[in-house]
Amino acid sequence: MSKFGLIGRNIGYSFSKNFFSEKFENENLFHSYENFDIPSIELFPKIISENPNLKGLNVTIPYKEEVIKFLNSLDATAQKIGAVNTIKISETGKLTGFNTDFYGFQKSLENFLPLKKKTALILGTGGASKAIAYALKNLDFEFKFVSRTENSNTINYESVNKSIIENHLLIVNCTPLGTFPNIHEYPAIPYGFLTENHLLFDLIYNPAETEFLKQGKTNGAKTANGLRMLELQAEKAWKIWNS
């Protein structure tokens, strides 16, 4: 029996375990899928050594960048993005990192295009945001990162004013703010300046409508959660593991 799994921290809510367990059952595949909930990425080698029948892993917050140092190689796209959410384990135990997040986001975003301007704000600067930036480059969007600290290519939340909101029609939440059980949290941006020309996209899928999306909807914006993106990236991961 082949084993697959998810590496992350506080991942009891995991989409991946339910998705793949149902997939294996529906397709009569004698595989298993396990959550590897670890407090530190330094425990990653132990998971590999103790599970010799592991064939593939998904990677989630907060380890999409930290896991790279343990891998033997990255595919070209994961190398460009600088973050990994899928690992393929070869027969000889070689670990190769891939990124399917950008694909899932790009394909799910296409259903909402075109927007009146190809401009975006990416909230957060972690591993997920890097995949979003890569997808937006593919779609010829101009974008800015928003974080708590400002640097050469990032503005802070206090800087997000009426002009910035009006000039950036896609706003993507790549932070964990609003994830179950902390469902009342949301990024601190001035939602009152949103219009019907805006799209708010939240990578979170639990709850299905986060406070971030509710704030957007209240102010007339279109909204999308991360469920379709997750389904698409998971199917892509499955193809990689079986290629």
N, C-alpha and C positions, 0 to 999 in steps of 0.2 A: 504494500500500500504506500503510495506517495503522500507526503505531507507538505502542506503549504501553510503560510501564516502571516501574521501582521506584527511588526515591531513598532512600539510606541510607548507613550506614558499616559496613564489614566484612559485606557481605551475600552472600558467596559461597554461603551455605547456603540462600538464598532459596526460600521456598515459592512465592511469586508467579510467578516466572519459569517454573517447572515447571508450575504450575497453568494459567497462561494459554497457554503454548506447546502443552500437550496439548489444551486447549480449542479453540484455533484449528485445530489439525490435525484433531481429531475432527469439527469442524463445518465443515470445508473453508473456513475464513476466511483470506483472504490478508493476515494481519496479522503483525506481529512484536512481541516483548516483550524489552526489554533492561534489564539491571541497570546503574544509574548509581551506582557506588560512589564517593562523594566524601568527602574528609577534612574539608571545611568547607561549610556551607550557602551560603556566599558564592559558590560555584561554580554554584549553581542557575540563575541567569540565563543563564549560558553554555550549559547543557544545552538550555534553551528556544530560544535563538537558533540553536544549531547543529543542531537537529532540527525543521525546519519541519513535518514530517508527524506530529509527536507529537499524539495526541488525548486521552491520559489518563495519569495517573501514580498509583501507590501511593506512600505515604510511610511509612517505618519508622524505628526507633531510629537516631539520636537527634534526628530533625528534625521530629517531628510538631507541635511548637510553633514552632520557629525558622522554618519555611517560611512561616508566615502573613504575615510582613511583605512577602513577594514576590507575594502574591496580590491580584487586583483586588477580590474579594469572598468572603464566606463564606456558606454557607446557614445558616438559623436555628439548626439543631442544632449545627453545628460552632462557631458563634459562642458558644452557651451552654456547650459543653464546653471550648472554648479549645484544641482540638487538631484537627489535620487528618491523615487517612490516605489521602484520595482527592482527586485534583485533576482537574477536567474542563477541557479546553482547547477553546475555541469556534473557529469558523471564522475569527473576527477576531483570534484570539490571546488572548482574555480568559481569565484563570485564576480558576476558582472552586473553593474548598475545601469539602470535605464530610467527615463522619466516619461511617464504616460499622463501626468497631470496636465501638461500643456495641451496635449491632444484632446483630452476630455473637455477642458475649458473651451478650447478653440471651436470644437464641433458644437458644443451646446450654445455658445455665444452666437454662432452663425444664424441661429433661428430668430435672433432679435435684431439683426442687421438689415438695412443700414441705419445708423444713427445720423442725425443732422451734422455732427462733427465727429471725426475720428480722434477723440481726445479722452483721456482716462486718468483717474486717480486710483492708485493701488495702495490700499490701506494695509500697512504692515511690511516688514522687510525680511521675513523668514524664508525658509525653503519653498513654501507654496508660492510666495509672491514672485520668486525668480521664474517659476514656470509660467505664471500669468504674464509676466513681462515678455518672455520669449514668444508666447502666443500672440500678444498684442503687436510685437514687432512683425511677426508673420503677416498680420492683418493691416499693416501700415498705420497703426495708431501712434499718436504722440501721447506720452504718459509721464506722470510724476509719481514718485513714492511719497507716502505720508507716514511719518513715524513720530515717536515721542521725542526723538532727538534729531536735530537738523544737521545735514552735512552737504557736500557738493551736489549730490543728486537726489536729496531727500528734503522735503519741507516738514515742519512740525505741525501738529494739530492746531496750535494757536494761530498759525499763518493761513489756515484755510478760511477764506473770507467769501463774500458775495461774488466777487469777480472770478475767483478760482472755481467756485461751484458752477457759475454760469458758463465758464469756458471749458469745463470737463464734463462731458455728458454721460460717460460710463464711470461708475464708482464701484470698485471691487473690494469687498472685505476679505482680506487674507489673514486677519487676526482671529484668535479663538474667542473673542468677545461675543457673548450671546449663546455659546454652546451650552447644551444641557449639562449640569443642572443650573448654571448661572444665566438663566434665560432673560433676566432683566438688564443685563449689561449690553452696551452697544458703543461703537466708536463715536468720539466727540467731534462731530462735524456740524456745521449749521444747516440742518435739514430744511429750514424754512425757505431757503433759496432754490430748492429743487423745483423742476417744472415737468410737464408731460413729455418733454424731450429727453429727460434723463432715464437711464437704466441703472438700477442698483442690483448688483450681482453679489450674492453671499456664498462663499465656499462652504459654509455650514449647511447641514441638511437636517439636523436635530437640535431644536424644533424646525419643522418645515417652514414656518414663517418666524424669523427672528425679529427682535425689536428693531434692528437695523432696517429690515425690509418693511416692517410696519410703519416706521417713520417715513420711509420713502413713499409708500402707498398713500399715507395720509396727505402727503404734499404733491400727489398727482403723478409720481414717477412710476415707470414700469419696474417690475421686480422679478428676480429669478433666484432660486436657491441652488445648492450644490449637488442635488441628487442626481440629475442627468449627467453632470460632469463625472461624478463618481462611478456611475454605471459604465460610461464610455471608457474611462481610464482602466476600470477593472477588466473589461472585455479585452482591451489592448494588452494588459498585463498577462492575461490567460494565453493570448496568441504568442507572446514572447516566451513564456514558460514552455510552450509546446513547439516552438520553432527549432 
